[in-house]
Amino acid sequence: MSNEVINQTPSIERAKELEQQAKEGLNQMTLGQNKVINACHKMRDTKAYTALGFDTYYAWGESSLNLKKSRLNELAVAGEVQQELLIGVEKQAKPVETVAVLEKDDSVENEVANIHDNSDHEAIITDRSTVTVSDLSDISTPQLVALAKAPKGERLAILDGVVDEAKQEDKPITTLIIKEAVKASAESTQSIELTENEKTQAIKKQHKSAMGKVSILTGVLNGLDTAKVDSEETENWKLYLDEVKLSISTLEKQLGYE
């Protein structure tokens, strides 16, 4: 067959057929991902592997799925995060119009498995979040794992910001973008000014640690055989520790200790 025939533009019907095949393939891949991560998450957290005769989750994964510990952890964590996000979206969601009557199961797991089946009839928006069930279906396993680095309860808010920015700028969501958003959120949390009470508690904690160290050093010095060491040096250390004790005593008065 000549190159002219091979490279000839197909009919519009054929082009539409190929396009549909591509869409169906992507949907099947995502549906498969959702099933895998949720099954691994449930297998781990419900300890279902014990019913199959395995002592550990990892023994089950390696024997049944031929997957190593690191990959199993990724799948289980991804399933855990996706379930958390889905529950969060559903809690915030409200119906705005009846586009179609969707048969829904009470099971979160079945809802995740049917994400793509229902995405063409999306009739849900959220009050405080722009993330939809359809958006969650597009989040890959590596992206879910990256989002797992954020504290529980904050993941949906972080993803909401990422999705909102991506929609505004018409750009794809990548694992790197999610990692950067998680890092930025952590840095923002750390930069929050401590309350006066929190500062005081931190000082008390440091004080307790310092007292313990001073006590240990004093005991060691008192136990030294001065005949075998430079007596002048030990005296200097004792003077130093006395100064430390005085500083700590002053601090204790400021903190309200008797």
C-alpha positions in Angstrom: 0.0 0.0 0.0 1.4 3.4 -1.0 2.2 6.2 1.4 -0.4 8.3 -0.4 -3.1 5.8 0.5 -1.9 5.4 4.1 -1.7 9.2 4.7 -5.0 10.0 3.0 -7.4 11.8 5.3 -10.2 9.5 6.3 -13.9 10.3 6.0 -15.6 12.4 8.7 -17.5 9.3 9.7 -14.3 7.4 10.2 -12.7 10.3 12.1 -15.7 10.5 14.4 -15.4 6.7 15.0 -11.7 7.0 16.0 -12.5 10.0 18.2 -15.2 8.0 20.0 -12.8 5.0 20.5 -10.3 7.4 22.0 -12.9 8.8 24.4 -14.1 5.4 25.4 -10.6 4.2 26.0 -9.8 7.1 28.3 -13.0 6.6 30.2 -12.2 2.9 30.7 -8.7 3.7 31.9 -10.1 6.2 34.5 -12.8 3.8 35.5 -10.2 1.1 36.0 -8.1 3.4 38.0 -11.0 4.3 40.3 -11.8 0.6 40.8 -8.2 -0.3 41.6 -7.5 2.5 44.1 -10.8 2.0 45.9 -10.4 -1.7 46.1 -6.9 -1.5 47.5 -8.0 1.1 50.0 -10.8 -1.0 51.2 -8.6 -4.1 51.2 -6.1 -2.4 53.4 -8.4 -0.6 55.8 -11.0 -3.3 56.3 -8.2 -5.9 56.5 -10.1 -8.0 54.0 -6.8 -9.7 53.0 -7.0 -11.7 56.2 -10.2 -13.4 54.9 -8.1 -14.6 51.9 -5.5 -16.2 54.2 -2.8 -13.4 54.1 -1.2 -12.1 57.3 -0.4 -8.7 55.8 -1.7 -6.3 53.1 1.7 -6.4 51.4 1.8 -10.2 51.3 -1.6 -10.1 49.6 -0.6 -7.4 47.1 2.7 -9.1 46.1 1.1 -12.6 45.8 -2.2 -11.6 44.1 -1.4 -8.4 42.2 2.4 -8.8 41.8 2.9 -5.3 43.2 5.6 -4.2 45.6 5.0 -2.4 48.9 5.5 1.2 47.5 3.0 0.7 44.7 0.4 -0.8 47.0 0.8 2.1 49.4 0.3 4.5 46.6 -2.9 2.8 45.4 -4.4 2.6 48.9 -3.5 6.2 49.7 -5.0 7.4 46.4 -8.2 5.5 47.2 -8.3 7.0 50.6 -7.8 10.6 49.3 -10.4 10.2 46.5 -13.0 8.9 48.9 -12.3 11.8 51.3 -12.7 14.3 48.4 -15.8 12.7 47.1 -17.5 12.7 50.5 -16.5 16.4 50.9 -17.9 17.4 47.5 -21.2 15.5 48.2 -21.5 17.2 51.6 -21.2 20.6 50.0 -23.3 19.8 47.0 -26.8 20.8 46.2 -29.1 20.2 43.2 -29.7 23.2 41.0 -31.8 21.8 38.2 -33.2 18.5 37.1 -31.3 17.6 34.0 -31.9 13.8 34.3 -33.0 11.3 36.9 -29.9 9.5 38.0 -30.1 6.3 39.9 -27.7 6.7 42.8 -26.5 4.1 45.2 -25.8 5.1 48.8 -22.4 3.5 48.6 -19.5 6.0 48.1 -17.6 3.3 46.3 -20.3 2.8 43.7 -20.5 6.5 43.2 -16.8 6.7 42.4 -17.2 3.7 40.0 -20.0 5.5 38.1 -18.3 8.9 37.8 -17.9 8.8 34.1 -21.4 7.3 33.5 -23.0 10.3 35.2 -20.6 13.0 34.1 -22.7 13.8 31.0 -25.7 14.7 33.2 -23.9 16.7 35.8 -26.5 18.6 37.8 -24.4 19.3 40.9 -22.5 22.4 42.0 -21.2 23.3 45.4 -21.7 26.2 47.7 -18.1 26.7 48.8 -16.2 24.5 46.3 -15.8 24.6 42.5 -14.7 21.0 42.5 -17.3 18.6 41.0 -17.6 14.8 40.9 -16.6 15.1 37.3 -13.4 17.0 38.2 -12.5 14.2 40.6 -12.7 11.6 37.9 -9.9 13.4 36.0 -7.5 13.4 38.9 -4.8 10.7 38.4 -3.3 8.4 41.0 0.0 10.3 41.2 -2.0 13.5 41.7 -4.1 11.9 44.5 -0.9 10.7 46.2 0.6 14.2 46.0 -2.6 15.6 47.5 -2.2 13.1 50.4 0.8 15.1 51.6 -1.8 17.8 52.8 -3.5 17.3 56.2 -6.9 15.6 56.2 -9.6 18.2 56.1 -7.6 20.6 53.9 -7.2 18.5 50.8 -10.5 19.5 49.2 -9.8 23.2 49.8 -6.4 22.9 48.2 -7.7 21.0 45.2 -10.5 23.5 44.9 -7.9 26.3 44.4 -6.0 24.2 41.9 -9.1 23.4 39.8 -10.4 27.0 40.0 -7.1 28.4 38.7 -6.8 25.7 36.0 -10.3 26.5 34.7 -9.7 30.3 34.8 -6.4 29.9 32.9 -7.6 27.0 30.7 -4.7 24.9 31.6 -4.4 21.2 32.6 -3.9 20.1 36.2 -0.5 18.4 36.7 1.0 16.5 39.6 3.6 19.3 39.9 1.0 22.0 40.3 -0.7 20.0 43.1 2.6 19.4 44.8 3.3 23.2 44.7 -0.2 24.0 46.0 0.3 21.6 48.9 3.7 23.0 49.7 2.3 26.6 49.6 -0.5 25.7 51.9 1.9 24.2 54.4 4.1 27.2 54.4 1.1 29.5 54.8 0.0 27.5 57.9 3.5 27.6 59.4 3.6 31.4 59.0 0.5 32.0 61.0 1.4 34.0 64.1 1.2 32.1 67.4 -1.2 33.4 70.1 0.4 34.7 73.3 -0.8 31.6 75.1 0.8 29.4 72.5 4.1 31.3 72.8 4.0 30.9 76.6 3.4 27.2 76.3 6.3 26.9 73.8 8.6 28.7 76.2 7.6 26.5 79.1 8.3 23.4 77.0 11.8 24.7 76.1 12.3 25.6 79.8 11.6 22.0 80.9 14.0 20.7 78.3 16.7 23.2 79.3 16.4 22.3 83.0 16.8 18.6 82.2 20.0 19.2 80.2 21.4 21.5 83.0 20.6 18.8 85.6 22.4 16.1 83.6 25.5 18.3 83.0 25.7 19.3 86.7 25.5 15.6 87.7 28.3 14.7 85.3 30.5 17.6 86.5 30.0 16.8 90.1 31.0 13.2 89.4 34.3 14.1 87.8 37.5 13.1 89.5 39.1 16.6 89.7 42.5 15.0 90.3 42.4 13.7 86.7 41.1 16.8 84.9 42.0 20.4 84.7 40.4 21.8 87.9 40.3 25.3 86.5 38.3 24.2 83.5 35.7 22.4 85.7 35.4 25.5 87.8 34.7 27.5 84.7 32.0 25.1 83.7 30.5 25.2 87.1 30.4 29.0 86.9 28.8 28.8 83.5 26.1 26.4 84.8 25.4 28.7 87.7 24.8 31.5 85.2 22.5 29.2 83.2 20.6 28.3 86.4 20.2 32.0 87.3 18.9 32.8 83.8 16.4 29.9 84.1 15.4 31.1 87.5 14.7 34.6 86.1 12.7 33.0 83.3 10.6 31.0 85.8 9.6 34.1 87.7 8.5 35.7 84.4 6.5 32.6 83.6 4.8 32.7 87.0 6.7 29.8 88.7 7.3 30.1 92.4 
